[in-house]
Amino acid sequence: MKEVTIYDIARETGVSPATVSRALKNNPAISDKVKRKIKEKAESMGYRTNTFASNLRTKRTDTLGIIVPRLDSNFMSTVLAGIEKVANENGYNLIITQSFESQKKEVSNSVTLFNSRVDGLIVSLSSDSTDISHFKRYIDKHIPLLFFDRVCNRFDCANVVIDNTKLGYETTMHLIAQGCTRILHVTGNQNCNVYTERHNGYKTALLENNFQYDPSLVIETGLKIDDGSDIANKILEMVIMPDGLFIANDACAAGVMSVLKAKGIKIPEDIAIAGFNNDPISRLVEPPLTTVNYPGYDMGEMVAKLMINHLKGISDLNMTNRIIMKADLLIRDSSVRK
């Protein structure tokens, strides 16, 4: 079927093709009455803007590419909501992809978005990304690149993060203050900066309080809710069970709590538990879970503003370097011993 053109609309409305073009672009020189008439006719005729041709002329797509590890994460969904709000306000569209925690898929996504000619790329790395050379094509083409949460320190790119080391330290110090002397830390892939940093904070708190750091009390896992069941069973099989747990996300912590409670373990009396991320599940479990409030929505807004301001020439993204956003320990009943 033949595509409707501005010339077809001009013929139907009795105006020039130039007027149709200006009206469809909301040019202020065209009256609202004429704009409305042309837009209504364009819609009734099934006209589609030739974005591809327009992009070739302007060398811009007004589109941002995004790569995240998973879309089924509450944290990531709130970050994306913040990005989308700012993008919409500034006339930008988003192409959102997920790596499924796979570097191979992350590479594929980066190529797809590059070929889609996105104006900028926003990335949170997959947990097993050890080689990030696939982003070099963006650097070489001067396409702005921004990392958030799971970041890299290669290239001259801006990073938006929270202080995971400090918050891992504060969470462990809180458990120590509750009288815990044998604290187990459940963490994620240590290639990933967020888990390495939380682990480092845990370790520092132990050593500052003259506790021996015991690698057997650190368990690396996928941190999904189902992984929590496996962790709980490992705890129950220990000759000497821990009296405190610092778990690097709330979903896994909820899974651990569910199994431990079913086996008669009292929380926090027998084992005090703290998670991380302030997911909705942290408020639904019983007792409510001590966690870290991770400002996902605010982080999304910050990331989008930095990228768009750079694209508009308001600020230089590469000069931003590293932004650390505020996050807080939220103390709830799962860790507080009366």
Residue pairs with C-beta under 8 A, 6 or more apart in sequence:
3 48
4 42
4 45
4 46
4 47
4 48
5 47
6 17
6 20
6 21
6 24
6 47
7 17
8 45
8 47
9 20
9 38
9 41
9 42
9 45
9 47
10 16
10 17
10 19
10 20
12 41
12 45
13 20
13 37
13 38
13 41
15 34
15 38
19 30
19 34
19 38
20 38
20 42
22 29
22 30
23 30
23 34
23 35
23 38
23 39
24 38
24 39
24 42
24 49
26 35
30 38
51 61
55 61
55 117
60 119
61 93
61 116
61 117
61 118
61 119
62 91
62 92
62 93
62 119
63 92
63 93
63 94
63 95
63 116
63 117
63 118
63 119
64 83
64 87
64 92
64 93
64 94
64 95
64 118
64 119
64 120
64 121
64 122
64 304
64 307
64 308
65 94
65 95
65 97
65 113
65 114
65 116
65 118
65 120
65 121
65 122
66 80
66 83
66 94
66 95
66 96
66 97
66 121
66 122
66 123
67 97
67 98
67 99
67 106
67 109
67 110
67 113
67 121
67 122
67 123
67 124
68 76
68 79
68 80
68 96
68 97
68 98
68 99
68 123
68 124
69 76
69 98
69 99
69 100
69 101
69 124
69 125
69 126
69 127
69 150
70 76
70 98
70 100
70 101
71 77
71 80
71 96
71 98
74 277
74 279
74 280
74 281
74 296
75 149
75 277
75 279
75 294
75 296
76 124
76 296
77 296
78 296
78 297
78 300
79 124
79 148
79 149
79 296
79 297
79 299
79 300
79 303
80 94
80 96
80 300
81 297
81 300
82 296
82 297
82 298
82 299
82 300
82 301
82 302
82 303
82 304
83 94
83 122
83 300
83 301
83 303
83 304
84 94
84 300
84 304
85 300
85 301
85 304
86 300
86 301
86 304
86 305
86 308
87 93
87 94
87 304
87 308
90 304
90 308
90 312
92 119
92 304
92 308
95 113
95 116
95 118
97 109
97 112
97 113
98 105
98 109
99 105
99 106
99 109
99 125
99 126
99 129
100 126
101 126
101 127
101 128
102 126
102 128
103 126
103 128
103 129
103 130
103 131
105 126
106 125
106 126
106 129
106 134
107 134
110 121
110 123
110 134
110 135
110 137
110 138
111 134
111 137
113 121
114 121
114 137
114 138
114 141
114 143
118 143
119 143
119 144
119 311
120 143
120 144
120 145
120 146
120 307
120 310
120 311
121 135
121 138
121 143
121 144
121 145
121 146
122 146
122 147
122 148
122 303
122 304
122 307
123 135
123 145
123 146
123 147
123 148
124 147
124 148
124 149
124 150
124 151
125 132
125 147
125 150
125 151
125 152
125 192
126 150
127 150
127 188
127 189
127 191
127 192
127 195
128 189
128 191
129 150
129 152
129 191
129 192
130 191
132 152
132 154
132 155
135 145
135 155
136 155
138 144
138 145
139 145
139 155
139 156
144 307
144 310
144 311
144 317
144 318
145 155
145 157
146 157
146 158
146 159
146 160
146 303
146 306
146 307
146 317
147 157
147 158
147 159
147 160
148 159
148 160
148 161
148 299
148 303
149 160
149 161
149 162
149 194
149 299
150 192
150 193
150 194
151 159
151 160
151 161
151 193
152 159
152 193
153 159
156 318
157 317
157 318
158 306
158 317
158 318
158 320
158 321
158 322
158 323
159 321
159 322
159 323
160 299
160 302
160 303
160 306
160 322
160 323
160 325
161 193
161 322
161 323
161 324
161 325
162 294
162 295
162 299
162 324
162 325
162 326
162 327
163 197
163 324
163 327
164 193
164 194
164 197
164 198
164 201
165 197
165 198
165 200
165 201
165 204
166 201
167 198
167 201
167 276
167 292
167 327
167 329
168 197
168 198
168 199
168 200
168 201
168 202
168 205
168 246
169 201
169 202
169 204
169 205
170 201
170 205
170 329
171 201
171 202
171 246
171 274
171 276
171 290
171 292
171 329
172 183
172 185
172 201
172 202
172 205
172 206
172 246
173 205
173 209
174 274
174 290
174 329
174 331
174 335
175 183
175 244
175 246
175 272
175 274
175 335
176 183
176 205
176 206
176 209
176 211
176 244
178 244
178 268
178 272
178 335
178 336
178 337
179 243
179 337
180 242
180 243
180 244
180 272
181 211
181 243
181 244
182 217
182 240
182 241
182 242
182 243
182 244
183 202
183 206
183 211
183 217
183 242
183 243
183 244
183 245
183 246
184 217
184 218
184 219
184 235
184 242
184 244
184 245
184 246
185 198
185 199
185 202
185 217
185 218
185 219
185 245
185 246
185 247
185 248
186 219
186 221
186 223
186 231
186 245
186 246
186 247
186 248
186 252
186 253
186 256
187 195
187 198
187 199
187 218
187 219
187 220
187 221
187 223
187 248
188 194
188 195
188 220
188 221
188 222
188 223
188 248
188 249
189 195
189 220
190 196
190 199
190 220
194 248
195 248
198 246
198 248
198 276
199 218
199 248
202 218
202 246
203 213
206 212
206 213
207 213
217 242
219 231
219 234
221 227
221 230
221 231
221 252
223 247
223 248
223 249
223 251
223 252
224 251
224 252
224 255
225 251
225 252
225 254
225 255
225 281
226 255
227 252
227 255
228 247
228 251
228 252
228 253
228 254
228 255
228 256
228 257
228 258
228 259
229 255
229 256
229 258
229 259
231 247
231 252
231 255
231 256
232 255
232 256
232 258
232 259
232 260
232 263
233 259
235 241
235 242
235 245
235 256
235 260
235 271
236 259
236 260
236 263
236 265
241 270
241 271
242 271
243 270
243 271
243 272
244 271
244 272
244 273
244 274
244 335
245 253
245 256
245 271
245 272
245 273
245 274
246 274
247 253
247 256
247 273
247 274
247 275
247 276
248 275
248 276
249 275
249 276
249 277
249 279
250 275
250 276
250 277
250 278
250 279
250 281
250 282
250 289
250 291
251 279
251 281
252 275
253 273
253 274
253 275
253 276
253 282
253 289
253 291
254 275
254 281
254 282
254 284
254 285
254 289
256 273
257 267
257 273
257 285
257 289
257 334
258 285
260 267
260 271
261 267
265 271
267 273
267 287
267 334
268 287
268 333
268 334
268 335
268 336
268 337
269 337
272 290
272 334
272 335
272 336
272 337
273 289
273 290
273 334
273 335
274 289
274 290
274 291
274 334
274 335
275 282
275 289
275 290
275 291
275 292
276 291
276 292
276 294
277 291
277 292
277 294
278 291
278 292
278 293
278 294
278 330
279 291
281 289
282 288
282 289
282 291
282 330
282 332
283 289
285 334
287 332
287 333
287 334
288 332
288 333
288 334
289 332
289 334
290 329
290 330
290 331
290 332
290 333
290 334
290 335
290 336
291 329
291 330
291 332
292 327
292 328
292 329
292 330
293 327
293 328
293 329
293 330
294 327
295 325
295 326
295 327
298 325
299 325
302 323
302 325
306 315
306 317
306 320
306 323
307 317
309 315
309 317
310 316
310 317
